[in-house]
Amino acid sequence: MPAEPVHPHDPATAPSPSAALGVPEVARLGAQVLDRVSSVVVGMREPLRIAFATILAGGHVLFEDVPGLGKTLAARSIAAAVGLEFRRLQCTPDLLPSDITGSFVYLPSTADFEFRPGPVFTGLFLADEINRTSPKTQSALLEAMAEGQVSVEGRSFPLPSPFHVVATANPIESEGTYALPEAQLDRFMVRLSVGYPDEAGESRVLLARVARRHEVATVEPVIDAPTLAAMQAGIEAVDVDPDIAAYCVRLAAATRGHRSVEVGASPRGSQGLLLVARALAVLDGRDFVLPDDVKAVAVPVLAHRLTLTVQAWTGGVRAEQVVAEVVNTVAGPPAVGSGRRAQQAPDAVETDAQHR
């Protein structure tokens, strides 16, 4: 039996939780992070904004799009800007779960076993082309994403905090790939599609490459890991109007009864809607959530959680279309949904809604 190991990240030696930052400070630092990352990752401002909001909400991100659109660069740049340790793992068919989590190694010098942590022991873990590895290996990330720990040989090892997973997947190739299980997909708070840049954006990419005079694009840190934790704590301090929460529930419930859907979004989907919408609101400098915040993240949060019927799938229906239809048909909150702030300053809420 392996000897009792020393945890790579012992909670007894971990730093104490950071105090929560206020909404104005979170919005200010968030804008600086997005500006810094957008200066390197050109033409992806909105996907980057939702990805960063997901990290502030404590979630994990799946980028699913064709190769060459900057998904890996986006993950690396976000990690650098927020001061998180970053590790990338190229997923391949022969990858083993222990290649992610780590394993016990026998040391002849001591006649004992020592745990060697895998690359998942980091602040931001990038699983590149995650659909190229087997479901068994993919599932090695489930415990890490859900509970912030991994279990090896009956021992549990806590991961650093903050800890986030960013994965990429190529949707156009089927040979040598494995579809992500529904349970794995459900652990990603959002799935984002980057899309091709327009001509002006693509020109900026080329000119940025020429200007820096080398291939590797670097991003200097804007904040550090404790500051990110304090920003995340600030998001958690934001109250939510019950009407907004009910709206999130109605949207998720509507996917379950849709004619094209066999399995709809779970309660984790409605929770994801609320959490990411709340983070977007704070990035906009508001301590309350608007219906437009929920609508803005409905497709990234819900679409990957739907299982379509065979008839819908063969008919070319896409989950994104179903969610868009649900958003257009489900009635929004009867009020603006800004809680106490709306009652105290309705004019400010109206101005903000017009601005958006």
VMD Tcl script that draws the C-alpha trace (Angstrom):
set ca {
  {0.00 0.00 0.00}
  {1.25 3.51 -0.76}
  {2.39 5.49 2.23}
  {0.33 8.44 3.40}
  {1.40 11.23 1.05}
  {1.96 14.88 1.62}
  {-0.68 16.87 -0.26}
  {0.79 18.97 -3.06}
  {-1.50 21.80 -1.97}
  {-2.16 21.36 1.72}
  {-5.15 23.44 2.94}
  {-3.30 24.05 6.19}
  {-0.64 26.02 4.32}
  {-2.97 27.65 1.77}
  {-3.44 31.43 1.99}
  {-6.59 32.68 3.67}
  {-9.47 33.74 1.40}
  {-9.17 37.27 0.06}
  {-11.65 39.95 1.08}
  {-14.30 40.67 -1.53}
  {-13.71 43.62 -3.83}
  {-16.53 46.06 -4.51}
  {-18.38 46.21 -7.82}
  {-16.58 49.35 -9.13}
  {-13.16 47.81 -8.44}
  {-14.11 44.48 -10.05}
  {-15.41 46.33 -13.11}
  {-12.24 48.45 -13.33}
  {-9.85 45.51 -13.04}
  {-12.01 43.39 -15.35}
  {-11.84 46.06 -18.06}
  {-8.05 46.18 -17.70}
  {-7.78 42.40 -18.02}
  {-9.98 42.33 -21.12}
  {-8.09 45.23 -22.69}
  {-4.77 43.50 -22.07}
  {-5.94 40.17 -23.50}
  {-7.73 41.80 -26.45}
  {-4.52 43.57 -27.42}
  {-3.03 40.15 -28.19}
  {-6.11 38.07 -29.06}
  {-7.57 40.29 -31.75}
  {-11.21 40.19 -32.83}
  {-12.53 38.06 -29.96}
  {-13.70 40.69 -27.48}
  {-17.18 39.27 -26.83}
  {-16.14 35.60 -26.47}
  {-13.29 36.73 -24.22}
  {-15.72 38.78 -22.15}
  {-18.02 35.81 -21.61}
  {-15.05 33.50 -20.92}
  {-13.66 35.88 -18.31}
  {-17.12 36.34 -16.76}
  {-17.32 32.54 -16.49}
  {-14.01 32.44 -14.64}
  {-15.23 35.19 -12.30}
  {-18.34 33.07 -11.73}
  {-16.12 30.12 -10.76}
  {-16.83 28.06 -13.88}
  {-15.01 26.21 -16.64}
  {-14.93 27.07 -20.35}
  {-15.12 24.94 -23.49}
  {-14.03 26.55 -26.77}
  {-15.41 24.55 -29.68}
  {-14.43 25.75 -33.14}
  {-12.25 25.01 -36.13}
  {-8.44 25.11 -35.77}
  {-6.46 28.29 -36.18}
  {-8.83 30.77 -34.57}
  {-6.76 31.51 -31.46}
  {-8.49 29.34 -28.84}
  {-5.23 28.21 -27.24}
  {-3.81 31.73 -27.35}
  {-6.97 33.03 -25.68}
  {-6.67 30.56 -22.80}
  {-2.96 31.23 -22.34}
  {-3.48 35.01 -22.45}
  {-6.30 35.00 -19.89}
  {-4.19 32.89 -17.54}
  {-1.26 35.29 -17.90}
  {-3.39 38.43 -17.43}
  {-4.95 37.16 -14.19}
  {-1.67 35.83 -12.80}
  {-2.63 32.15 -12.72}
  {-0.13 29.37 -13.20}
  {-0.86 27.84 -16.62}
  {-0.35 24.33 -17.93}
  {-1.37 22.93 -21.28}
  {-1.94 19.27 -22.10}
  {-2.27 18.09 -25.69}
  {-4.94 15.40 -25.62}
  {-4.25 12.26 -27.69}
  {-5.98 8.86 -28.01}
  {-3.32 7.12 -25.90}
  {-3.51 9.60 -23.01}
  {-4.17 7.96 -19.62}
  {-6.07 9.41 -16.64}
  {-2.83 9.40 -14.64}
  {-1.28 11.67 -17.29}
  {-3.74 14.31 -16.05}
  {-4.09 13.63 -12.34}
  {-0.64 12.28 -11.51}
  {0.32 8.96 -9.91}
  {2.29 7.28 -7.15}
  {5.93 6.55 -7.96}
  {8.04 4.00 -6.12}
  {11.31 5.37 -4.77}
  {13.94 2.64 -4.35}
  {16.05 4.90 -2.15}
  {13.35 5.03 0.53}
  {11.40 1.87 -0.38}
  {8.29 4.03 -0.31}
  {5.74 5.54 -2.67}
  {5.56 9.25 -3.43}
  {2.73 11.04 -5.20}
  {3.81 12.98 -8.27}
  {1.10 15.51 -9.16}
  {0.01 15.77 -12.79}
  {-0.46 18.91 -14.87}
  {-3.98 19.45 -13.49}
  {-2.35 20.86 -10.35}
  {-2.28 24.41 -11.64}
  {-4.37 27.58 -11.70}
  {-5.65 27.34 -15.26}
  {-5.48 23.97 -16.99}
  {-5.86 23.86 -20.77}
  {-7.01 20.53 -22.20}
  {-6.25 21.11 -25.87}
  {-8.44 19.12 -28.30}
  {-10.11 17.31 -25.44}
  {-12.26 15.27 -27.83}
  {-9.14 13.48 -29.11}
  {-8.77 11.49 -25.91}
  {-10.96 8.65 -24.66}
  {-14.03 9.19 -22.46}
  {-12.23 7.38 -19.63}
  {-9.44 9.95 -19.70}
  {-11.89 12.82 -20.20}
  {-13.69 11.71 -17.05}
  {-10.47 12.14 -15.06}
  {-11.30 15.84 -15.11}
  {-14.82 15.39 -13.73}
  {-13.84 15.33 -10.06}
  {-11.36 18.15 -10.56}
  {-13.97 20.36 -12.22}
  {-16.74 19.52 -9.77}
  {-14.94 19.40 -6.45}
  {-11.53 21.04 -6.92}
  {-9.67 17.84 -6.07}
  {-8.47 14.58 -7.58}
  {-8.48 11.09 -6.09}
  {-5.66 8.62 -6.75}
  {-5.32 5.24 -5.07}
  {-7.97 6.16 -2.53}
  {-6.27 9.42 -1.55}
  {-7.73 12.87 -2.22}
  {-5.53 15.77 -3.25}
  {-6.89 19.35 -3.25}
  {-6.15 21.50 -6.26}
  {-4.99 25.12 -6.10}
  {-7.58 27.83 -5.67}
  {-8.62 29.48 -7.92}
  {-8.68 26.51 -10.31}
  {-10.25 26.58 -13.77}
  {-10.33 24.32 -16.80}
  {-10.37 25.67 -20.34}
  {-10.77 23.01 -23.01}
  {-10.78 23.20 -26.78}
  {-12.51 20.89 -29.23}
  {-12.58 20.60 -33.01}
  {-16.18 20.04 -34.20}
  {-15.43 19.35 -37.88}
  {-13.35 16.17 -37.56}
  {-14.78 12.80 -36.52}
  {-11.87 10.46 -37.26}
  {-9.80 9.83 -34.14}
  {-12.12 11.81 -31.88}
  {-14.52 10.90 -29.07}
  {-17.69 12.80 -28.30}
  {-17.68 14.34 -24.84}
  {-20.10 12.53 -22.51}
  {-23.13 14.52 -21.39}
  {-21.88 14.51 -17.79}
  {-18.57 16.01 -18.93}
  {-20.27 18.67 -21.06}
  {-22.53 19.62 -18.18}
  {-19.50 20.50 -16.06}
  {-18.49 23.25 -18.49}
  {-20.38 26.37 -17.51}
  {-20.20 27.72 -21.07}
  {-19.36 26.48 -24.54}
  {-18.11 29.24 -26.83}
  {-17.66 29.44 -30.57}
  {-15.09 31.98 -31.67}
  {-16.00 32.25 -35.35}
  {-13.95 33.67 -38.18}
  {-12.91 37.33 -37.84}
  {-14.05 39.86 -40.39}
  {-11.54 41.20 -42.91}
  {-10.61 44.17 -40.72}
  {-10.07 41.93 -37.70}
  {-7.98 39.47 -39.66}
  {-5.86 42.33 -40.97}
  {-5.25 43.46 -37.38}
  {-4.08 39.93 -36.53}
  {-1.52 40.05 -39.35}
  {-0.30 43.54 -38.49}
  {0.00 42.65 -34.80}
  {2.21 39.70 -35.74}
  {4.43 41.94 -37.88}
  {4.64 44.59 -35.17}
  {5.87 42.27 -32.41}
  {8.57 40.77 -34.73}
  {8.35 37.26 -33.26}
  {5.87 34.42 -33.22}
  {5.02 34.12 -29.54}
  {2.58 36.71 -28.19}
  {3.06 37.50 -24.50}
  {0.69 39.07 -22.02}
  {1.88 40.79 -18.86}
  {-0.14 40.17 -15.67}
  {-2.77 42.72 -14.72}
  {-3.72 41.08 -11.41}
  {-2.55 38.08 -9.39}
  {-4.31 34.96 -8.14}
  {-5.33 36.44 -4.73}
  {-6.82 39.48 -6.50}
  {-8.75 37.19 -8.84}
  {-10.10 35.37 -5.78}
  {-11.14 38.72 -4.29}
  {-12.91 39.63 -7.54}
  {-14.72 36.29 -7.49}
  {-15.77 36.97 -3.92}
  {-17.10 40.34 -5.04}
  {-19.29 38.64 -7.64}
  {-20.71 36.36 -4.94}
  {-21.75 39.40 -2.88}
  {-24.20 40.62 -5.56}
  {-27.87 40.04 -4.74}
  {-30.25 38.81 -7.44}
  {-33.88 39.83 -7.90}
  {-36.24 36.82 -7.55}
  {-37.81 37.73 -10.90}
  {-34.45 37.27 -12.62}
  {-33.92 33.90 -10.92}
  {-37.41 32.82 -12.00}
  {-36.63 33.90 -15.57}
  {-33.53 31.68 -15.62}
  {-35.61 28.76 -14.40}
  {-38.27 29.34 -17.07}
  {-35.66 29.39 -19.82}
  {-34.08 26.12 -18.67}
  {-37.49 24.49 -18.17}
  {-38.60 25.53 -21.66}
  {-35.75 23.54 -23.20}
  {-37.04 20.38 -21.48}
  {-40.43 20.65 -23.15}
  {-39.23 21.70 -26.59}
  {-40.36 19.48 -29.45}
  {-36.79 19.05 -30.75}
  {-35.22 18.18 -27.40}
  {-34.98 14.74 -25.88}
  {-33.10 15.83 -22.73}
  {-33.20 19.49 -21.73}
  {-31.02 21.65 -19.52}
  {-30.68 20.51 -15.90}
  {-30.95 22.82 -12.87}
  {-27.18 23.25 -13.26}
  {-28.03 25.03 -16.51}
  {-30.34 27.56 -14.87}
  {-27.75 28.09 -12.15}
  {-25.07 28.68 -14.79}
  {-27.33 31.24 -16.49}
  {-27.65 33.21 -13.29}
  {-23.99 33.01 -12.27}
  {-22.53 34.10 -15.60}
  {-25.19 36.81 -16.05}
  {-24.33 38.15 -12.60}
  {-20.63 38.29 -13.50}
  {-21.42 40.11 -16.77}
  {-23.47 42.66 -14.83}
  {-20.56 43.37 -12.49}
  {-18.15 43.71 -15.42}
  {-20.55 46.38 -16.69}
  {-20.32 48.14 -13.33}
  {-23.76 47.12 -12.03}
  {-24.64 45.39 -8.78}
  {-27.84 44.00 -10.27}
  {-28.71 41.72 -13.18}
  {-30.81 42.74 -16.19}
  {-32.78 40.36 -18.41}
  {-30.40 41.28 -21.24}
  {-27.51 39.82 -19.22}
  {-29.34 36.48 -19.07}
  {-30.20 36.59 -22.77}
  {-26.58 37.36 -23.69}
  {-25.34 34.13 -22.12}
  {-28.31 31.83 -22.83}
  {-26.80 30.13 -25.89}
  {-23.27 29.65 -24.44}
  {-24.68 28.31 -21.16}
  {-27.57 26.13 -22.35}
  {-26.94 24.87 -25.89}
  {-24.30 22.26 -25.03}
  {-26.54 20.81 -22.32}
  {-29.30 19.79 -24.75}
  {-29.71 16.37 -26.31}
  {-31.75 16.67 -29.49}
  {-34.20 14.07 -30.74}
  {-33.08 11.85 -33.61}
  {-35.61 13.53 -35.91}
  {-34.32 17.00 -35.07}
  {-30.68 15.97 -35.42}
  {-31.20 14.35 -38.81}
  {-33.26 17.34 -39.87}
  {-30.33 19.68 -39.30}
  {-31.68 21.37 -36.19}
  {-28.94 22.79 -33.96}
  {-29.10 23.22 -30.20}
  {-28.18 26.89 -30.57}
  {-31.31 27.41 -32.69}
  {-33.45 25.77 -30.02}
  {-32.08 28.03 -27.28}
  {-32.53 31.13 -29.46}
  {-36.16 30.13 -30.05}
  {-36.70 29.61 -26.34}
  {-35.25 33.04 -25.55}
  {-37.58 34.64 -28.09}
  {-40.70 32.89 -26.80}
  {-40.30 32.79 -23.01}
  {-41.66 35.88 -21.32}
  {-39.14 37.98 -19.46}
  {-39.47 39.30 -15.91}
  {-42.39 41.65 -15.24}
  {-39.91 44.13 -13.71}
  {-36.46 45.24 -14.75}
  {-35.04 42.80 -12.23}
  {-32.58 45.06 -10.48}
  {-33.71 44.41 -6.92}
  {-33.32 47.11 -4.29}
  {-31.16 49.25 -6.59}
  {-34.02 49.50 -9.11}
  {-36.47 50.61 -6.43}
  {-34.06 53.27 -5.22}
  {-32.88 54.56 -8.61}
  {-35.19 53.53 -11.47}
  {-33.81 56.24 -13.74}
  {-30.32 54.78 -13.49}
  {-31.62 51.36 -14.47}
  {-33.44 52.79 -17.47}
  {-30.35 54.66 -18.59}
  {-28.20 51.56 -18.30}
  {-30.68 49.47 -20.27}
  {-30.74 52.09 -23.02}
  {-26.95 52.17 -23.06}
  {-26.80 48.42 -23.58}
}
mol new
graphics top color blue
foreach p $ca { graphics top sphere $p radius 0.5 }
foreach p [lrange $ca 0 end-1] q [lrange $ca 1 end] { graphics top cylinder $p $q radius 0.2 }
display resetview
